[in-house]
């Protein structure tokens, strides 16, 4: 998948009245939250309306309750089951493509009728088995390389979505 195609996927989601969710672990969790911040807040256009996006990594009480009661594998999937609807989109970020909780979230999202956009590396690991929408860091030989590429892609997506949805910057 190209970055243009990924942006089109997200724009279609928003134009259909649906929501975008994002998740990841560690640095990828930080990037998921950052991306949601760009969508709900603003990337460049401070005058535009917010876009409906949810950071599945944001609530420590929710995450720890799910981990305690169901196991870490379910921390994102339970939230998708509770909040996700057909037509929504999950941005699943995993530098290995094998994070069990990100893979489980992608599985549940798919079962819910959501699109899944995976940001990963190489062949995409187990996450690639859950979606056809994959952006994989082409040169990454380490986690930091992958995370750097993912951040650049997420910024490009935020800019492209904002432009497609609202036109030019309106400060």
DAWO-V642091 format. One record per pair of residues at least 12 apart in sequence whose ideal C-beta (glycine too) atoms are under 10 Angstrom apart, sorted by the first residue. I is the first residue (numbers start at 1). J is the second residue. D is the distance in whole Angstrom. If there is no record, write none. Layout:
i = (I:I)
j = (J:J)
d = (D:D)
This chain:
i = (1:1:1:1:1:1:1:1:2:3:3:3:3:3:3:4:4:4:5:5:5:6:6:6:6:6:6:6:6:6:6:6:6:6:6:7:7:7:7:7:7:7:7:7:7:7:8:8:8:9:9:9:9:9:9:9:9:10:10:10:10:10:10:10:10:10:10:10:10:10:11:11:11:11:11:11:11:11:12:12:12:12:13:13:13:13:13:13:13:13:13:13:13:14:14:14:14:14:14:14:14:15:15:16:16:16:16:17:17:17:17:18:18:18:18:18:18:18:18:18:19:19:19:19:19:19:19:19:19:19:19:19:19:20:20:20:20:20:20:20:20:20:20:20:20:20:20:20:20:20:20:21:21:21:21:21:21:21:21:21:21:21:21:21:21:21:21:21:21:21:21:22:22:22:22:22:22:22:22:22:22:22:22:22:22:22:22:22:22:22:22:22:23:23:23:23:23:23:23:23:23:23:23:23:23:23:23:23:23:23:23:23:23:23:24:24:24:24:24:24:24:24:24:24:24:24:24:24:24:24:25:25:25:25:25:25:25:25:25:25:25:25:26:26:26:26:26:26:26:27:27:27:27:27:27:27:27:27:28:28:28:28:28:28:28:28:28:28:28:28:28:28:29:29:29:29:29:29:29:29:30:30:30:30:30:31:31:31:31:31:31:31:31:31:31:31:32:32:32:32:32:32:32:32:32:32:32:32:32:32:33:33:33:33:34:34:34:34:34:35:35:35:35:35:35:35:35:35:35:35:35:36:36:36:36:36:36:36:36:36:36:36:37:37:37:37:38:38:38:38:38:38:38:38:38:39:39:39:39:39:39:39:39:39:39:39:39:40:40:40:40:41:41:42:42:42:42:42:43:43:43:43:43:43:43:43:43:43:43:44:44:44:44:44:44:44:44:44:45:45:45:45:45:45:45:45:45:45:46:46:46:47:47:47:47:48:48:48:48:48:48:49:49:51:51:51:51:51:52:53:53:53:54:54:54:54:54:54:55:56:56:56:56:56:56:56:56:56:56:56:56:56:56:57:57:57:57:58:59:59:62:62:62:62:63:63:63:63:63:65:66:66:66:67:71:71:71:72:72:72:72:73:73:73:73:73:73:73:74:74:74:74:74:75:75:75:75:75:76:76:76:76:76:76:76:76:76:76:76:77:77:77:77:77:77:77:77:77:77:77:77:78:78:78:78:79:79:80:80:80:80:80:80:80:80:80:80:80:80:81:81:81:81:81:83:84:84:84:84:84:84:84:85:85:85:86:86:86:86:87:87:87:87:88:88:88:88:88:88:89:89:89:89:89:89:90:90:90:90:90:90:90:90:90:90:90:90:90:90:90:91:91:91:91:91:91:91:91:91:92:92:92:92:92:92:92:92:92:92:92:92:92:92:93:93:93:93:93:93:93:93:93:93:93:93:94:94:94:94:94:94:94:94:94:94:94:95:95:95:95:95:95:95:95:95:95:95:95:95:95:95:96:96:96:96:96:96:96:96:96:97:97:97:97:97:97:97:97:97:97:97:97:97:97:97:97:98:98:98:98:98:98:99:99:99:99:100:102:102:102:102:102:102:102:102:103:103:103:103:103:103:103:104:104:105:105:106:106:106:106:106:106:106:107:107:107:107:107:108:109:109:110:110:111:114:115:115:115:116:116:116:116:116:117:117:117:117:117:118:118:118:118:118:118:118:119:119:119:119:119:119:119:119:119:119:119:119:119:120:120:120:120:120:120:120:121:121:121:121:121:121:121:121:121:121:121:121:121:121:122:122:122:122:122:122:123:124:135:135:135:135:135:135:136:136:137:137:137:137)
j = (117:118:131:132:133:134:135:136:135:135:152:153:156:157:160:156:157:160:117:133:135:89:91:117:118:119:133:134:135:153:154:156:157:160:161:117:153:156:157:158:159:160:161:162:163:164:160:161:164:89:91:115:116:117:133:157:161:39:51:53:89:91:115:117:157:158:160:161:164:165:51:157:160:161:162:163:164:165:87:89:115:164:51:52:53:87:88:89:90:114:115:117:161:39:51:52:53:89:161:164:165:164:165:86:87:88:89:52:85:87:88:52:84:85:86:87:88:89:114:115:39:51:52:53:54:83:84:85:87:88:89:90:114:35:36:39:40:51:52:53:54:55:88:89:90:91:114:115:117:157:161:36:52:53:54:55:56:76:79:80:83:84:88:89:90:91:92:105:109:114:116:34:35:36:37:39:53:54:55:56:57:58:76:89:90:91:92:93:105:117:119:154:36:54:55:56:57:58:75:76:77:79:80:90:91:92:93:94:99:101:102:105:106:109:55:56:57:76:91:92:93:94:95:99:101:102:105:119:147:150:57:72:75:76:93:94:95:96:99:100:101:102:57:93:94:95:99:143:147:93:95:143:144:146:147:148:150:151:57:92:93:94:95:96:99:102:119:120:143:146:147:150:55:56:57:58:63:76:93:102:55:57:93:147:151:57:91:93:95:119:147:150:151:153:154:155:53:54:55:56:57:58:76:91:92:93:102:119:150:154:55:56:57:58:55:151:154:155:158:53:55:91:93:119:150:151:153:154:155:157:158:51:52:53:54:55:56:57:58:91:154:158:53:55:58:158:51:53:154:155:157:158:159:161:162:51:52:53:54:55:91:154:157:158:161:162:165:52:53:54:55:53:158:158:162:166:169:170:154:155:156:157:158:159:160:161:162:163:169:158:159:162:163:166:168:169:170:171:159:162:163:165:166:167:168:169:170:171:169:170:171:166:169:170:171:162:165:166:167:169:170:165:166:158:161:162:165:166:88:89:91:161:79:80:83:84:88:90:79:75:76:77:78:79:80:83:84:90:91:92:101:102:105:75:76:79:93:79:75:79:75:78:79:82:75:76:78:79:101:78:78:79:101:101:100:101:104:99:100:101:104:99:100:101:102:103:104:105:100:101:104:105:108:100:101:102:104:105:90:92:99:101:102:103:104:105:106:108:109:100:101:102:103:104:105:106:107:108:109:111:112:101:104:105:108:105:108:92:104:105:106:107:108:109:110:111:112:114:116:105:108:109:111:112:112:105:108:109:111:112:113:114:112:113:114:112:113:114:115:112:113:114:115:109:112:113:114:115:116:109:114:115:116:117:133:102:105:106:108:109:110:112:114:115:116:117:118:130:131:133:115:116:117:118:119:133:135:154:157:104:105:106:109:116:117:118:119:120:127:130:131:133:134:117:118:119:120:127:135:146:147:150:151:153:154:106:118:119:120:121:124:125:126:127:146:150:119:120:121:122:125:137:140:142:143:144:145:146:147:149:150:120:121:122:124:125:126:127:143:146:118:119:120:121:122:123:124:125:126:127:128:129:130:134:136:146:120:124:125:126:127:128:120:125:126:127:126:116:118:119:120:125:126:127:130:118:125:126:127:128:129:130:126:130:127:130:118:126:127:128:129:130:131:126:127:129:130:131:130:130:131:130:131:130:131:131:132:133:130:131:132:133:134:131:133:134:135:157:130:131:132:133:134:135:136:133:134:135:136:137:146:147:149:150:151:153:154:157:134:135:136:137:140:146:150:135:136:137:138:139:140:141:142:143:145:146:147:149:150:136:137:138:140:141:146:136:136:149:150:153:154:156:157:149:150:149:150:152:153)
d = (8:9:9:8:5:6:6:9:8:7:9:6:5:7:7:9:10:7:10:8:9:10:9:6:10:9:7:9:6:8:10:9:6:8:9:10:10:8:5:9:9:4:6:10:9:7:9:9:8:6:10:6:10:6:6:9:10:8:9:9:6:8:9:7:6:9:8:5:9:9:10:10:8:6:10:9:5:6:9:9:8:10:9:9:10:7:7:4:10:9:7:9:9:9:6:7:9:9:7:9:6:9:8:10:5:9:10:9:10:8:10:8:9:7:8:4:5:7:8:9:10:9:4:7:6:8:8:7:9:5:8:10:9:9:8:6:10:7:7:4:7:10:7:5:8:6:10:9:9:10:9:8:10:7:5:8:6:8:8:7:7:7:7:7:5:7:9:8:8:8:10:9:5:5:10:9:7:7:6:7:8:10:9:9:7:4:8:7:10:9:9:9:10:9:8:4:6:10:8:4:9:8:8:7:8:6:7:9:9:8:6:5:9:10:10:9:7:9:9:7:3:6:8:7:9:6:10:8:9:9:8:9:9:9:8:7:9:9:5:9:7:7:10:10:10:9:9:8:9:9:8:7:8:9:5:10:9:9:9:9:4:6:6:10:8:8:8:9:9:9:7:7:8:9:4:9:10:10:8:10:10:8:10:9:9:10:9:6:10:8:7:6:6:10:6:10:10:10:6:7:5:9:9:7:9:6:10:9:10:9:5:9:6:6:9:8:7:9:9:8:8:6:8:9:9:9:10:5:9:7:7:9:10:4:7:4:9:9:8:9:10:10:9:8:10:9:9:9:7:7:9:4:9:9:8:4:8:4:10:10:10:10:9:7:7:8:10:8:5:9:9:10:10:9:7:9:9:10:10:7:10:9:4:6:9:8:5:9:9:8:7:6:8:10:9:5:9:9:10:6:8:9:6:8:8:5:5:8:8:8:6:8:8:4:6:7:7:4:9:9:7:9:8:10:7:8:7:9:9:9:9:10:8:10:7:9:9:10:10:8:5:9:10:5:7:9:10:8:10:10:9:10:7:8:8:10:10:10:10:9:8:8:7:9:5:9:10:9:10:9:5:8:9:9:9:9:10:10:7:6:10:9:5:5:10:8:5:9:9:7:6:9:9:10:5:10:9:8:8:8:9:5:7:10:7:4:9:8:9:10:7:9:9:4:5:9:7:4:8:10:10:10:9:9:8:8:9:10:9:5:9:9:5:5:10:9:6:7:10:10:6:9:9:7:10:9:8:6:10:5:9:5:7:8:8:6:3:7:10:9:7:7:8:8:8:8:5:8:10:8:6:5:7:6:9:9:6:6:9:4:9:9:6:7:5:7:9:10:9:10:10:8:5:8:7:10:10:8:8:10:6:5:8:6:7:5:7:8:6:8:8:10:10:9:8:5:8:9:10:9:9:6:10:10:8:9:7:8:5:9:9:7:9:5:9:10:9:7:6:10:9:8:7:9:5:9:9:4:6:9:8:7:7:9:9:6:9:8:8:9:7:9:4:7:7:7:4:2:6:4:6:9:10:9:8:10:9:9:4:5:7:10:9:8:9:8:8:10:8:10:9:10:9:6:9:9:8:5:5:10:8:6:10:9:10:9:7:9:6:10:9:4:6:10:10:9:6:10:10:8:8:6:7:10:10:8:9:6:6:4:9:6:9:7:5:8:7:9:7:5:9:7:5:7:8:10:8:5:8:8:9:10:9:5:10:6:7:9:7:8:5:7:9:8:9:10:5:5:8:9:5:9:9:9:8:5:10:8:9:6:8:9:8:10:9:7:6:9:8:6:10:10:9:9:10:4:7:9:8)
